[in-house]
C-alpha cells in the first residue's frame, strides 16, 4: 500500500486543505460503484432536457453578442425552478452589454435605463434560487453596472450622481477584495467628479485607491488627473519601520544540512544526515527530496544496491512526483511502470452531500449533457473535497470538473485524494485529469513564432494557472501564463489590462516573454523558467554565486526561493508526462533543460490530439 503523498512532493496540483481525519465511510449499500469511464460517457451523451437546451441557447446567444435573442430565450425560463437564476443572470448580462454599447454611442440616458435593468435582473437571482452558485458574484455584477452608469453621468457632466454611483460600486468591489477590476476610465471619472463636486467620501476613497494600485501606475495617474490638489490635502501614508520575516520550518533547516554536505561532496556525512532527517521527520514535505538525495549519496559511496532499492521504492510511492520521475531516470525503470492501467470505479453521489451541493451537482450533470460546460463549471466551483465525502465520489467530482474545463478544481480534489492515499488516482485514467491539454493550436503557433518547445509552454501553463484563463494571483499576475501587467506592457505596450485575460493575447505575450528569457540565458531552459517565475535579475545573482561545475539537479536544489524551486521542478516533471501522452517524436533527457553551450535543439512537431495518446507503460487508453 502506498504511503500518503504530500502536496509539496506532488508539485502538480493546487493546494487543498489538509486532512484532519480519515474520510467517513458511506453507509452500507447506499450506492453502487460504477466504472468512471461509463459515467463519463453518460455525461457526454446529449440530453433531451428541454430547459437545459434552452438555457444553453440563451448563453450561446449571449456569447455571440446577440443580446436581444439571449434575453428573449432566457425569458422563457424565468419561472423554471431549475434554471431561473441562470436565466436572470443571462438577462442581466445582456442588458449590461447593451448598456456598454449605448455608452460607446454616447446614448447616455439609455445607459442609465439599461444599467438599472441589469441591476434589477441581478437582484432577482437570490429570490428565484437560494441555492444558486451565482450568489457570491452578485456584488461584482451589480458593481459593474454601477460603474458604467456612473461613467455615463460623468460624460453628461452630472458630477454628483457620477460620484455617488461610482462610490457605491467601489464599496461593493472593496468588500469582495476586487478593486483591481476597476478600469482606468472609471478611476479617471471619479477623480474628475471629486474635483468638480467634492463629497465627504472623496478623500477616503482617493486615499484607498491610490494606496491600492502601484505607485506611478496608469490607474493612479488617471485617478489623480481630475483631482490635482488631492496630494496637497492628504499626506502620504507612513511606511512601515520594520518588516517581519517568517522563520524557516524545523524540517527545512534539518534538510539543508545534509544537502549542503552533499553539494560539498561530503557524501558519507550526507548519507548520515539524510538518514537522520528521515528518522526525525518521517512525514515532512521534504521526505521525497531526502530519499532521492540519500540514494544519490549512497551511489557516490558505491553502495549501488541500497541506492537502487531506495529509488525503486521512491518511484513506487510517488510515481507522479518530480522526485519519483528522477528516481525513474536514475534507476532506468519506465516512468509509468507503477501506474495501474485499470479503470477506477466511483460513486456518482454521496450520502453526505448537503442539500445545496446536491442541487448544484444534479444541475451540473444536466448542463454537461446539454453541452454547456461553462455553466456546469459555475455549479461545480464550490463543490470541494470535505472529510465526510467518500474518495470514490470525489474522483467522480474531479472527472466532472475536468469535463467542465474547470481543471483547477479537479487538481484540488485530486490533491485531497493523493493525501488520502486513494488507489484510484494511481491509474492511467487519472493521468488524463492531471495532465489536460487545452489551447494546443494557439500554443503551437506562438511557440513556433518564438522558437519555443510547445510542450514546454503547455507544461508551464499547467503550472501557472491550471488552464484557467481568468486566473489572477494575489500579486496581480493574470491569465493562463500569469503575466504581471507591467511585464505585459513591456512586451506589448498597446495591450490593455483587460485584453491580457484573453486566451490568445495572453499566450502570445507569455511566449514572447519566455522567448526573451531563453535568449537572455543562452537557451538554458531551467534558468529561463526560474527567471520567468522569480525575475531575471534574481537568476543572475544565483548564477554568479554558484560553483562552475554545478548541474541541473544541483541548481534546482540550490534555488533559494521555495516557490521557484518547486515551480521549475514541476514544469520539468510536467514536460516528461506531457511528452509521453502527446506522442512527442523524441523523448528528451535531463540535459535538454540544462544547456550550457547554446540554444537546445529545435523542438519537433506534435501529432494532432483528439484524445490521450499512448499511456505510460506502452498501453493506449481508449476514450
Secondary structure, DSSP 8 states (H G I E B T S, - for coil): ------HHHH-SS-------S------TTS---EEHHHHHHHHHS----HHHHHHHHHHHHHHTT-HHHHHHHHHTTTT-TTTHHHHHHHHHHHHHHHHHHHHHTT-HHHHHHHHHHHHHHHHTHHHH-TT-GGGGGHHHHHHHHHHHHHHHHHHTT-HHHHHHHHHHHHHHHHHTT-GGG--HHHHHHHHHHHHHS--TTHHHHHHHHHHHS-TT-HHHHHHHHT-TTHHHHS------S--------HHHHHHHHHHHHHHTT-HHHHHHHHHHHHHH-TT-TTHHHHHHHHHHHHHHTT-HHHHHHHHHHHHHH-TTSHHHHHHHHHHT--TTTTSB-S--EE-S--TT--HHHHHHHHHHHHHHHTT-HHHHHHHHTT----TTS-HHHHHHHHHHHHHTT-HHHHHHHHHHHHHTT-GGGSBHHHHHHHS---SHHHHHHHHHHTT--HHHHHHHHHHHHTT-TT-B-TT--BTTTTB-HHHHHHH-TT--TTGGGSHHHHHHHHHHHHHHHHHHTTT-HHHHHHHHHH-HHHHHHHHHTS-TT--HHHHHHH-S-HHHHHHHHHHHHHHHHHHHHTT-SS---GGGG--SSSS----------SS--B-TTS-B---
